[in-house]
Amino acid sequence: MVSVIYSDEFLEHKTGMLHPERPERLTAIVKALNAFPDNGQLQWYSPTSVQEHYLSLMTLLEKVHSRSHIETVAAIANRGGGYLDVDTPVCVKSYDVALLAVSAWLDGVDLVLAKRKPTFVLARPPGHHAESRRGMGFCLFSNAAIAAHYALEKPDINKVAILDWDVHHGNGTQEIVETNENIAYCSLHQSPCYPGTGFADEHGFYNNILNLPMSPGSTMVTYQPTFQQKVMPFLANFQPDLLIVSAGYDANHDDPLASIALQPENYGLFTEYCLQITHNILFGLEGGYDLPSLSQSVVATIEACL
């Protein structure tokens, strides 16, 4: 069985006409999961409401983000909407939805640790570009980094690794975790590409960062040996008690926002590599903007877990 966390409330983060990070991303994935042959092996969960654990949620949020950033997102929402930057809209519901997304990622940690099996969080807005003091690149709060800090509060979790296979470098995740010796971060991302970060010579404060810039046009011919020769040794040497995957699917050939040429089934192989490290895996949705390849890729990821 694979646990899936989802709520229709995630559709209420409205980004405006023609914005690539749109509610239809989630509805396409849910439709594909309901249609695939092994859907009986999925256990669906709703995220814990923000009100139910508001104080602990906000304490954790302030551990990762500055209070000024949190208040800025809330203020924009409260005045009816606006923008954090030119790419990052905030509507009247966005602050509440972003908090619910964080809650879902935390629930994902709890489910993985309870069941010792993978969980997939289908939430939006995404998070890996959100830095400690600002949101950007469609991202409001740094979901993966917050989940990693939350996991480290658990008695049996000493180390957390984050694997980011989104086509864009997770500048926010790296900025937040690179000073924590108990969190490792590995990113495969197109370079050059937005946001222009993630250089191979950056290793974090504790040799806990591995950036793997990939050339435009890269296929599995490049990705597979990179996984085998670099990603796997890095993760295995770190020996994480929990692996968080920032699961972006915009490295697909058909994706409009980048130029990597992967196919949806490739993510099944990536998932098999992850399962060689640990079965304690939390997958959380990041990017992916071509709806067919996005939904097929999530199905491939979950099928590999089954």
CORKAVEN-V486814 format. One record per residue. N is the residue number from 1. RES is the residue in one small letter. PHI is phi in degrees with one decimal (999 if undefined). PSI is psi in whole degrees, 0 to 359 (NA if undefined). OMEGA is omega in whole degrees, -180 to 180 (NA if undefined). Layout:
# CORKAVEN-V486814
n->(N,N)
res->(RES,RES)
phi->(PHI,PHI)
psi->(PSI,PSI)
omega->(OMEGA,OMEGA)
This chain:
# CORKAVEN-V486814
n->(1,2,3,4,5,6,7,8,9,10,11,12,13,14,15,16,17,18,19,20,21,22,23,24,25,26,27,28,29,30,31,32,33,34,35,36,37,38,39,40,41,42,43,44,45,46,47,48,49,50,51,52,53,54,55,56,57,58,59,60,61,62,63,64,65,66,67,68,69,70,71,72,73,74,75,76,77,78,79,80,81,82,83,84,85,86,87,88,89,90,91,92,93,94,95,96,97,98,99,100,101,102,103,104,105,106,107,108,109,110,111,112,113,114,115,116,117,118,119,120,121,122,123,124,125,126,127,128,129,130,131,132,133,134,135,136,137,138,139,140,141,142,143,144,145,146,147,148,149,150,151,152,153,154,155,156,157,158,159,160,161,162,163,164,165,166,167,168,169,170,171,172,173,174,175,176,177,178,179,180,181,182,183,184,185,186,187,188,189,190,191,192,193,194,195,196,197,198,199,200,201,202,203,204,205,206,207,208,209,210,211,212,213,214,215,216,217,218,219,220,221,222,223,224,225,226,227,228,229,230,231,232,233,234,235,236,237,238,239,240,241,242,243,244,245,246,247,248,249,250,251,252,253,254,255,256,257,258,259,260,261,262,263,264,265,266,267,268,269,270,271,272,273,274,275,276,277,278,279,280,281,282,283,284,285,286,287,288,289,290,291,292,293,294,295,296,297,298,299,300,301,302,303,304,305,306)
res->(m,v,s,v,i,y,s,d,e,f,l,e,h,k,t,g,m,l,h,p,e,r,p,e,r,l,t,a,i,v,k,a,l,n,a,f,p,d,n,g,q,l,q,w,y,s,p,t,s,v,q,e,h,y,l,s,l,m,t,l,l,e,k,v,h,s,r,s,h,i,e,t,v,a,a,i,a,n,r,g,g,g,y,l,d,v,d,t,p,v,c,v,k,s,y,d,v,a,l,l,a,v,s,a,w,l,d,g,v,d,l,v,l,a,k,r,k,p,t,f,v,l,a,r,p,p,g,h,h,a,e,s,r,r,g,m,g,f,c,l,f,s,n,a,a,i,a,a,h,y,a,l,e,k,p,d,i,n,k,v,a,i,l,d,w,d,v,h,h,g,n,g,t,q,e,i,v,e,t,n,e,n,i,a,y,c,s,l,h,q,s,p,c,y,p,g,t,g,f,a,d,e,h,g,f,y,n,n,i,l,n,l,p,m,s,p,g,s,t,m,v,t,y,q,p,t,f,q,q,k,v,m,p,f,l,a,n,f,q,p,d,l,l,i,v,s,a,g,y,d,a,n,h,d,d,p,l,a,s,i,a,l,q,p,e,n,y,g,l,f,t,e,y,c,l,q,i,t,h,n,i,l,f,g,l,e,g,g,y,d,l,p,s,l,s,q,s,v,v,a,t,i,e,a,c,l)
phi->(999,-123.1,-85.1,-127.8,-106.7,-156.0,-148.2,-62.9,-62.1,-66.7,-77.6,-82.9,-80.5,-90.7,-107.6,98.9,-59.4,75.3,-73.2,-66.4,-90.2,-120.1,-56.6,-60.8,-58.9,-73.8,-65.0,-65.6,-66.8,-60.9,-61.2,-67.0,-68.8,-70.5,-95.9,-82.1,-57.1,-95.8,-65.9,-69.5,-95.3,-99.9,-110.2,-92.5,-130.2,-93.2,-68.8,-62.2,-62.7,-61.2,-62.7,-65.9,-138.3,-59.7,-63.6,-68.1,-64.9,-69.1,-61.0,-68.4,-61.3,-74.5,-71.8,-105.7,-115.0,-67.7,-61.3,-63.7,-66.9,-59.2,-67.5,-64.6,-61.3,-62.5,-65.6,-62.2,-63.6,-65.3,-92.7,103.1,120.7,166.7,-134.2,-79.2,-149.4,-61.2,-98.9,-121.8,-77.1,-128.3,-100.8,-62.4,-97.5,-62.7,-61.4,-64.3,-67.9,-64.4,-64.5,-66.1,-63.1,-58.9,-58.0,-64.1,-64.1,-67.0,-58.4,-60.9,-58.7,-61.7,-66.8,-59.9,-71.4,-76.3,-100.2,56.8,-140.7,-62.8,-131.2,-117.7,-99.1,-98.2,-134.1,-149.1,-69.9,-69.3,-140.8,-73.6,-91.5,-75.2,-87.5,-61.5,-115.9,-161.4,-97.8,-167.8,55.0,77.5,-108.9,-103.1,-125.5,-85.0,-54.2,-66.1,-66.9,-64.6,-62.1,-65.0,-64.1,-63.1,-61.4,-68.4,-80.6,-78.5,-63.2,-102.2,-116.3,-105.9,-139.3,-126.9,-108.5,-117.5,-107.1,-113.7,-103.5,-57.6,-70.9,-103.3,-65.1,-83.9,-58.1,-68.0,-58.6,-61.1,-59.0,-79.5,-101.4,-66.7,-95.1,-109.1,-68.7,-96.8,-125.3,-108.7,-133.3,-126.9,-130.3,-105.4,-152.8,-67.6,-143.3,-77.6,-174.7,-56.5,-97.0,80.6,-118.0,86.7,-82.2,-65.9,-89.4,-92.4,-126.8,77.2,-80.0,-130.3,57.0,-106.1,-122.2,-130.8,-100.4,-125.3,-64.3,-115.1,-73.0,-52.8,89.3,-59.9,-125.1,-62.9,-58.6,-95.9,-66.6,-63.4,-65.4,-65.1,-60.9,-67.2,-95.6,-125.8,-63.3,-62.7,-61.4,-60.7,-69.3,-64.7,-67.4,-75.2,55.6,-73.5,-82.3,-143.8,-112.9,-104.1,-108.3,-76.7,-90.4,-97.1,-121.7,-92.8,-87.9,-69.1,-54.8,-88.2,-71.2,-80.7,-102.9,-155.6,-133.1,-86.4,-119.5,-77.3,-117.0,-52.8,-66.9,-61.6,-69.6,-65.3,-68.1,-56.4,-65.5,-61.9,-61.1,-60.9,-66.9,-72.2,-83.0,-165.9,-92.1,-84.8,-123.6,-108.4,-94.6,-132.2,-67.3,-114.4,-90.6,123.0,-125.9,-93.2,-60.7,-62.3,-70.1,-60.7,-67.8,-64.4,-69.6,-64.3,-60.1,-61.8,-62.5,-70.9,-59.1,-64.0,-70.0,-81.1)
psi->(146,132,139,127,126,152,142,342,335,344,347,356,95,125,355,159,134,1,133,330,84,160,330,340,315,319,326,319,314,318,317,321,325,339,344,151,326,25,345,346,11,136,116,137,148,145,152,135,150,321,329,329,46,312,314,325,315,325,317,320,319,346,333,322,151,149,325,322,314,315,328,314,315,318,318,317,317,332,12,358,167,208,138,320,184,335,352,86,151,122,182,333,354,320,312,320,320,321,321,325,316,315,320,319,322,318,323,318,313,318,318,315,331,321,343,37,159,149,144,126,114,87,160,156,157,180,346,349,350,116,176,329,3,150,154,169,45,357,136,306,150,82,312,318,321,316,322,316,322,316,323,347,348,144,331,13,113,332,138,131,143,122,122,104,11,150,342,143,137,74,323,313,312,314,324,323,349,344,5,113,348,3,128,147,127,128,130,124,152,138,127,147,165,140,17,21,183,52,149,339,7,126,7,180,341,29,35,12,133,108,132,84,134,139,146,140,357,145,190,340,328,319,318,311,331,318,311,320,340,307,309,313,321,312,318,320,329,332,63,147,339,137,123,128,116,94,85,145,31,8,5,149,323,359,138,348,3,186,25,152,48,166,154,321,341,330,338,320,319,319,320,321,316,320,340,337,311,155,355,81,129,115,132,134,132,250,190,110,354,113,316,312,327,308,322,325,320,318,316,321,312,322,321,326,331,NA)
omega->(173,178,178,180,-176,172,174,178,179,178,-175,172,-175,-175,177,-178,176,177,-176,-180,-170,-178,-178,176,-178,-179,177,180,-179,178,-179,180,178,-177,-172,-166,-175,-175,176,179,176,173,-176,179,169,179,174,-179,-180,-178,-174,178,-172,-175,-180,179,-179,177,179,180,-179,174,-174,-176,175,178,-179,178,180,-179,178,179,180,-177,179,178,-177,179,172,176,-179,-176,169,168,-172,-177,-165,-180,175,177,-175,-179,-169,-179,-180,180,179,175,178,176,176,179,180,178,178,174,179,176,-178,-179,179,-177,179,-174,-176,178,-177,174,178,177,176,-177,170,5,175,-171,-164,175,-177,179,-175,-174,179,170,-180,173,179,-169,-180,178,-172,-172,-175,-179,178,179,179,178,178,-179,-178,175,-180,-173,-176,-180,179,-178,177,174,175,174,-177,-180,170,-177,179,179,178,-177,-180,179,-178,-178,-176,-171,-171,178,-177,-176,-179,177,174,-179,178,-179,167,-174,178,175,3,179,174,1,177,180,174,-177,-174,-178,176,-175,-180,-178,-175,-175,-174,178,173,176,-178,178,-179,-178,174,-179,-179,177,177,177,177,-174,-175,177,177,175,-174,-171,-175,-177,-176,177,180,-179,-179,179,180,179,-178,172,177,175,175,178,169,-168,171,-175,180,170,176,-179,-174,-176,-175,-171,180,-171,173,-170,175,175,-177,-177,179,-179,173,178,176,-179,178,175,-180,-179,174,178,-180,172,176,-175,171,174,176,-174,171,-176,-177,-166,169,-168,179,-178,176,-176,177,-179,177,177,179,178,-177,177,179,178,-179,NA)
